[in-house]
Amino acid sequence: MHVLVIGGAGMVGSNVVPHLAERHTVRVLDPRPVDVAGVESVVGDARSPGDVSAALAGVDAVVHMAAAIPRVGGYDPAANHLSFEVNVGSLHLAMSLAAAGGVRSFVHISTMSVFGDYSTRLIDPAAAPDSAEVYGLTKRLGEQVVAALSPSLGLPACSLRLIFPTPDADWPLWRSPEGHPPRQMTMRDDGGARIPALAAADLAAAIDRALAWTGPYRPFLVTADVSGVSVLADDTQAVLGWRPQRVLAD
């Protein structure tokens, strides 16, 4: 496929795009340029109709991973407004323009942060998302946008809910988007049980499978926690045909 990755120059995108480029022809739209062999870099804003429309020319599929995460303590109107613009508004824009341009597949990169305190309690992925924190809330709303537009636009789409995506070199540790040293993640309310991070290569393989999804819309759980430390089992592996290759031994 010819794939447009919206927001592909961040920490997650910069580690996943090289893997995707081994399977597809990749173009990245991001305010920051990318320098990956064989990848076309388009500098632009996911919130700009003109930038998105131009970047969509000739593509078969879209991976939307642009995200804005408030990094300040307390209530910050500007940071929160940006989160709604990027995590919700730019999704609506991208899907609408993608459908009008004949795109055949749309993959939304979401997060298990749609569940409040997901790293401290066992989560049932089939339950309704409940986060009220700005990032988790806007990602919840983003999923609802994709779910509503997919059938109305006739554009097959899914959301991938990630748990601790990390560069391959750091696995099984998690490197935060802020660039702090990688660390072992644990269930704080479960005696310190380890949670492995999700290697970029495994995430790229999940995205590759998601690009072939023909619908109807649904979210998929994408995690290396195959032992059920942080989440109850779901049917992602069977339905999507994907399983992480890097997992911790029992």
N, C-alpha and C positions, 0 to 999 in steps of 0.2 A: 504493500500500500504506500501511497504518498501521504504522510502523516504530519499534521500540524500540531506541535506541542505548545500550548499557550502557558507561559510561565515556566519555561524549561531551563532557565539560567540560575535558579535557586539551588540550595544544597541538594534537595531531592532530585530535581530535574537534571542538574549537572552530572549526577552520578548515574541516572537512569538513561539519559539520552544516548550515550555511547553504546549501550546495549541495544536500544531500540534501533539505532542506525545500522546494526549488524543484520537486522531483519527487514527494515523498511527504508524508504527514502524519507528523510526527516527534515522538516523546517521548524525553527523555533521562533516564537514571537515573545519578546521580553524587553523590558527597558534596558537590560544589560546585554551586551553581545556575548555570544558563545563562540568558542574556538574548538570545535570538534571536527575531525577529518570527515568529510562527506556530508556534513550537516550545514544547511543553509540558515544563516542567522539574520533575522529581521528585527531591527530595533523598533519597538513600538509599545503601546499601552493597551492592555486587555480591556480597558474601559472605553476606548476610542472606536466608534463605528468605522471610521476610515481605515485605521490601522488593522483592525480585525478583518474587515472585508478584503483588503489588499492581501493580507497573509493567507486568506482562505483560497485564493485563486489556484485552481488545479489540484486541490487536495481531495483525498478520498475519505479521510477520517481525522477526527480531532481528539486530542487528549488535553483536557483542561485541568492544569495543576496550579494555576495562578492562585495565590492565597495571601491574605493579609492577616497577620496575627498581632493583636495589641500587645506591646511589650512593656507597657507602663503600669504601675500600680494604681489602684483606685479607678475612678471613672474619668475617662479621657474622651471628650466628645469627638475630637478630630481623629484619633486612632480608631474609635469605634465606627465612625462614619466611613472611614476607609475600608474597614472590614466588611461592612454591608455593601459598599460599592463593588469590591473585588469578589468577595465570596458568594454574593447573590446576584448583583446587577450584571457583572461581566459574564456570568453563566447564561443569563437570559439573553444577553446580546449575542454571545457566541453561538448558542443553539439556534436562535432565530436566523442569523446570517448563514450558519452552516447548512440548515435545511433549505434555505432559499438558493444556496449555491450547489445543491445536489450532493452534499456530503452523505456518506452511507453509514457512518458509525461515529458514535460520540461516547467518550469515556471520561467520566468525572472523577477526579481524585479527591476523595473525601477522607474522613478520619474517624477513629473510634472516640474522638472527643465529642461526637454528637451525643454520647452518653456521659452524664456527669460523673466525675471521679472514676473513670473507667479503669485507671491503673491501681485503684485501691480496693476494688470489689469485683466479684465474679459477675460477668455480664452475659445476659442471654441476647445474642445478636438478633433474635426474632422479636424482641421487645421494642416498644416505641421509643425512639430517642428522647432524652429528657434533659439535656444540658440547657442551662439558662445563662451560662457564662458566654460572653460575646463571641469568642471564636467558635465554640461548639454550637451556639445558637445559629450563627450565620451559616455554618456548614450544614446544619439541619435544614435551614431554609433553602440552601443551595440544592440539597437532595430533593426537596419538594418541587423546586423549579424544574429540575431535570425530569422528575416523575410526571409532572403535569404536561410539559411540552413534548416529551417523547411520543406519546400517542397522537396528540393533536397535530404535530408537525410530520408525523410518519418517519421519525428519525430514531432508529434503534439506539438505545443508550443504557448505561448502567453506571453505578457509583462504586468505587473501590474504597472501602473503609480500612485505612492503614493503621498498623500498630508499630510505632517506633522504627520508621524507615531509616537506614543507615548506610554509609559507604561500605562497599565490600571489604575494604581493608580493616574496618573497625569491628566487623561482626565477630562475636555475638554482642559486643557492646553497642550502645546507642550514642551517636554524636548528635547533639541538639542543633537546630538551625542557627542558634547563636554562636556556634563554633566552640563551645566549651569542650574540654577534654572528654573523650568518650567514657561512658560509665556503664556498669552493670545495672540493669533495671530489675526491680523486684516488686512483688505484691506486698505493699507495706502492711496490709491487714491480714496477711496469710503467712506469718512467720518468716518473711523474707524469701519466699519462693522465687526463683529466678524466672525472668521473662526474657527470652532471646529477642534481639532486634531483628528487623526484616532487612536482609541484604538487598542491595540495589539490583543485583542480577536476578534475584527471585521476584522482586517487584516488577522489573521489566518483563519477565516471563508472564506474570499475571496480566499486565497491560496488554501484552501480545494476544493472550487468550480473550481478553475483554473486547479487543478490537473486532473479534469475530462473532461477538454476541449479537444475536438477531432479535432479542427482546422476548417478552415484554420487559419494561424497565424493572430493575430491582437493584438493591445494594448487595455487594459481595464483601465478605470479611477476608482481608488479606493480611495474614500474620504468620510469623514463624512459631507461634505458640501452639504447637500441635498437640501438646499434652494437656491442654485445658487448664492451665494455671490461672489465666486472667479471663477467659471467655469459655462459655459452653460451646460444644461442637455445633457446627451448622453444615449446610450442604454445599458450600462453595466448592470444595475439591471435586465433588461428584458432578455438579452442574457446570462449573466453569472449566473443568478438566485441568486444574492447576494444583500443584502441591509444592511448597517450598523445599528446595534441595538442601539448604543449610538449616539444620535443626539441632537442638541440644539433645545429647543422649539422656535417657531416663536415669 
